[in-house]
Amino acid sequence: MNFPTKTKTCILASLFLATTALGQTRGSSSSPSSTGSAGRSIGRDTSPLNPENSLEIVKPPAPAEEKAYKAFQKFQAISNDDLGKKIQAGEDFLKKFPSTSYSAPVYSFLTAAYIQSGAVDKGVAAGEKVLQMNPQDFRTMAVMSQAISRTVTASTPDSAAQLTKADTYGKNAIQGISTAAKPEGMSDANFTDLKKQTLAMAHGSLGLVQVHKNEFEAAIPELEQAVSLGSNQDPTNYYLLGVANQNSGHSDKAVEAFEKCAAVKSNLQGTCATGAEQAKKDAAQAKSK
């Protein structure tokens, strides 16, 4: 996705995937929920690949689904670190059990896993399967919205339609998660984290849709929401906020956003450092007039 900006910078689909494909691939929340063997606190895994981060709580099986439940447990036991193996296990599960109560969470995992591995079209297709089974899966909507908005380019076939789809998924995710009831058995802290993750992805996507349209001023409040709710594990929204502010004439705010982006270890660091320097020059020039 190429943006005509004063900083002459751009994000590509590969950059999105290399940075952190879904905003928080293996991030942790601010409140620890477990303790390691050495006694140190370990933050809760806020990755979209983590099955705990779902509005749908997996329940014990009815007698007719006992085999599916056991297969699902084996699937869950595979480490997310071996993403290829777990994707294959998910695909094998769905071939055997395409329409059980455990199929939706497997599709939900595959949505995130495909996107993280670079197969965005397959991820969106899996996400659409999830929403057929569970139209209230607002988190998957946000994942899909973010993935589409971050990988569309000017040369993408039907790019306008794709951006409309990203916009719709993002708005529906925000509306839905804002009024969603906490699933039975989920802690208040985990539910709060889930809502924040969903809102951060959705607002970031809506902001990026505006950036695609060169509506930079309109993008700013959405991106501000995204960075206030999201994790510093993902510098992309800070970068986009810098771009939006720079192109709206808010050079001082652009400097701040670019510097926060550059402070996160990623392949955006150099781009954001350059953006910060350019924004400083623009701010100084504006003050000298």
C-alpha positions in Angstrom: 0.0 0.0 0.0 1.7 3.2 -1.1 0.8 6.4 0.5 1.7 9.8 -1.0 3.3 11.4 2.1 5.7 14.1 3.0 8.0 11.5 4.4 8.0 9.5 1.2 7.4 6.3 3.0 5.2 3.2 2.4 3.9 0.0 3.9 3.8 -3.2 1.9 1.9 -6.3 2.6 5.2 -8.1 3.4 6.0 -5.4 5.8 2.7 -5.9 7.6 3.3 -9.6 7.9 6.9 -9.2 9.1 6.1 -6.6 11.7 3.3 -8.3 13.6 0.7 -9.8 11.4 -2.2 -9.3 13.6 -1.2 -6.5 15.9 -0.2 -8.7 18.8 1.0 -12.1 17.7 2.7 -13.1 20.9 2.3 -10.0 23.0 1.3 -10.0 26.7 -1.1 -7.9 28.6 -0.1 -5.6 31.4 -1.6 -7.9 34.1 0.2 -11.2 34.7 -1.9 -14.3 34.9 0.7 -17.0 35.4 4.0 -17.6 37.0 7.1 -19.2 35.5 9.3 -21.8 37.0 11.7 -19.2 38.3 8.9 -17.3 40.0 8.7 -14.4 37.5 5.4 -13.3 36.3 4.5 -14.0 32.7 1.9 -11.8 30.9 -1.1 -13.5 29.5 -0.7 -14.4 25.8 -2.8 -11.9 23.9 -2.2 -13.5 20.5 -5.1 -14.1 18.2 -3.7 -17.6 17.9 -4.4 -18.2 21.6 -7.7 -20.1 21.9 -8.4 -18.3 25.2 -8.8 -15.1 23.3 -12.2 -15.9 21.9 -15.8 -14.9 22.7 -16.7 -18.6 22.3 -15.9 -20.8 25.3 -15.3 -24.4 24.4 -17.7 -26.6 26.3 -17.6 -30.3 27.2 -19.0 -32.5 24.4 -22.4 -34.0 24.0 -22.1 -37.8 23.5 -22.4 -37.5 19.7 -19.4 -35.2 19.6 -17.0 -37.2 21.9 -14.7 -38.1 19.0 -14.6 -34.5 17.7 -13.8 -33.2 21.2 -10.9 -35.6 21.6 -9.5 -34.6 18.2 -10.0 -31.0 19.1 -8.0 -31.5 22.3 -5.1 -33.0 20.3 -5.3 -30.0 18.0 -5.2 -27.6 20.9 -2.2 -29.4 22.4 0.0 -28.6 19.4 2.3 -25.6 20.1 1.5 -22.4 18.1 5.3 -22.1 17.7 5.1 -24.9 15.0 2.5 -23.0 13.0 2.8 -25.1 9.9 2.1 -28.3 11.9 -0.8 -26.8 13.7 -2.3 -25.4 10.4 -2.1 -28.9 8.9 -3.7 -30.4 12.1 -6.5 -27.8 11.8 -7.1 -28.6 8.2 -7.2 -32.3 9.0 -9.6 -31.8 11.8 -12.0 -29.9 9.6 -11.9 -32.6 6.9 -13.1 -35.2 9.6 -15.4 -32.9 11.5 -16.5 -30.0 9.3 -19.6 -29.0 11.2 -19.3 -29.8 14.9 -19.4 -27.3 17.7 -15.6 -27.4 17.7 -15.2 -26.4 14.0 -15.7 -22.7 14.6 -12.8 -22.3 17.0 -10.6 -24.2 14.6 -11.6 -22.0 11.7 -11.0 -19.0 14.0 -7.4 -20.2 14.6 -6.8 -20.8 10.9 -8.0 -17.3 10.1 -5.2 -15.8 12.3 -2.7 -18.5 11.4 -3.1 -18.2 7.6 -2.9 -14.4 7.8 0.2 -14.6 10.0 1.9 -17.0 7.5 1.1 -14.7 4.6 -1.9 -16.5 3.1 -4.3 -13.6 3.6 -6.9 -14.8 1.1 -7.1 -18.1 2.8 -7.3 -16.4 6.2 -10.3 -14.2 5.1 -12.0 -17.3 3.6 -11.6 -19.1 6.9 -12.9 -16.1 8.8 -16.0 -16.0 6.6 -16.6 -19.7 7.5 -16.3 -18.6 11.2 -18.9 -15.9 10.8 -21.3 -18.3 9.0 -21.1 -20.5 12.1 -21.0 -17.7 14.6 -22.1 -14.3 13.4 -21.2 -12.8 16.8 -17.5 -13.5 16.5 -16.6 -9.9 16.6 -12.9 -10.6 17.3 -12.6 -12.5 14.0 -14.3 -9.6 12.2 -11.6 -7.3 13.6 -8.8 -9.7 12.6 -10.2 -9.8 9.0 -10.7 -6.1 8.8 -7.1 -5.4 9.9 -5.7 -8.0 7.5 -7.6 -6.7 4.5 -6.8 -3.0 5.2 -3.1 -3.7 5.7 -2.6 -5.8 2.5 -4.7 -3.9 0.0 -2.7 -1.9 -2.6 -3.6 0.4 -5.4 -3.0 -2.6 -7.8 -5.2 -5.0 -5.8 -8.2 -6.2 -7.9 -11.4 -4.5 -6.6 -9.3 -2.6 -4.1 -12.3 -0.2 -3.4 -14.5 -3.2 -2.7 -11.9 -4.7 -0.4 -11.6 -1.4 1.5 -15.3 -1.3 1.9 -15.3 -4.9 3.2 -12.5 -3.9 5.7 -14.5 -0.9 6.8 -17.7 -2.9 7.3 -16.0 -5.6 9.3 -14.3 -3.0 11.4 -17.4 -1.0 12.2 -19.4 -4.2 12.9 -16.7 -5.4 15.2 -16.7 -2.2 17.2 -20.4 -2.1 17.5 -20.7 -5.7 18.4 -17.9 -6.0 20.9 -19.0 -2.8 22.7 -22.2 -4.5 23.8 -21.1 -8.1 23.9 -21.9 -10.1 27.0 -19.0 -11.7 28.8 -18.9 -15.4 28.0 -19.7 -17.7 30.9 -16.5 -18.9 32.5 -14.3 -16.1 31.2 -12.6 -13.8 33.8 -13.4 -10.1 33.9 -9.7 -9.3 33.2 -9.5 -11.6 30.1 -12.8 -10.2 28.8 -11.5 -6.7 29.2 -8.3 -7.6 27.4 -10.3 -9.3 24.6 -12.4 -6.2 24.1 -9.4 -3.9 24.0 -7.6 -6.1 21.4 -10.7 -6.2 19.2 -11.3 -2.5 19.4 -7.6 -1.7 18.7 -7.6 -3.8 15.6 -10.9 -2.5 14.4 -10.1 1.2 15.0 -6.7 0.8 13.4 -8.3 -0.7 10.4 -10.8 2.1 10.0 -8.0 4.6 10.3 -6.0 2.8 7.6 -9.0 2.8 5.3 -9.1 6.6 5.6 -5.3 6.7 4.9 -5.8 4.7 1.8 -8.3 7.3 0.7 -6.0 10.2 1.6 -8.5 11.3 4.2 -5.7 11.9 6.7 -7.5 14.2 9.1 -10.4 11.6 9.4 -7.9 8.8 10.1 -6.3 10.5 13.1 -9.1 9.9 15.7 -9.4 6.2 14.7 -5.6 5.7 14.9 -5.4 7.5 18.2 -8.0 5.1 19.5 -6.0 2.1 18.2 -2.8 3.1 19.9 -4.5 4.0 23.2 -6.1 0.5 23.3 -3.4 -1.6 21.6 -0.1 -3.0 22.5 3.3 -1.4 21.8 4.2 -4.8 20.3 2.7 -3.5 17.1 4.3 -0.3 15.8 2.2 -0.1 12.6 -0.6 2.1 14.0 2.0 4.5 15.4 3.5 4.7 11.9 0.1 5.3 10.4 -0.7 8.0 13.0 2.6 9.7 12.1 1.7 9.6 8.4 -1.8 10.9 9.1 -0.6 13.8 11.3 2.2 14.7 8.9 -0.1 14.9 6.0 -2.6 17.0 8.1 0.0 19.6 9.0 0.4 18.4 12.6 4.2 17.9 12.5 4.7 17.9 16.3 2.3 15.1 16.7 3.8 13.3 13.8 7.2 13.4 15.5 5.7 11.9 18.6 4.0 9.1 16.7 7.0 8.3 14.6 9.3 8.2 17.6 7.0 5.8 19.4 7.1 3.6 16.3 10.9 3.8 16.0 11.2 2.7 19.7 9.7 -0.7 18.9 12.1 -3.3 17.5 10.7 -4.1 14.0 11.5 -3.6 10.4 9.6 -0.3 10.6 12.3 1.3 12.9 14.3 2.9 10.1 11.3 4.1 8.3 9.8 5.7 11.4 13.2 7.2 12.4 13.4 8.9 9.0 9.8 10.0 9.3 10.5 11.6 12.7 13.5 13.5 11.4 11.5 14.9 8.5 8.6 15.8 10.7 11.0 17.7 13.0 12.3 19.7 10.0 8.8 20.5 8.9 7.8 21.6 12.4 10.9 23.9 12.6 10.2 25.3 9.2 6.6 26.0 10.1 7.6 27.8 13.3 10.2 30.0 11.5 7.5 31.4 9.1 
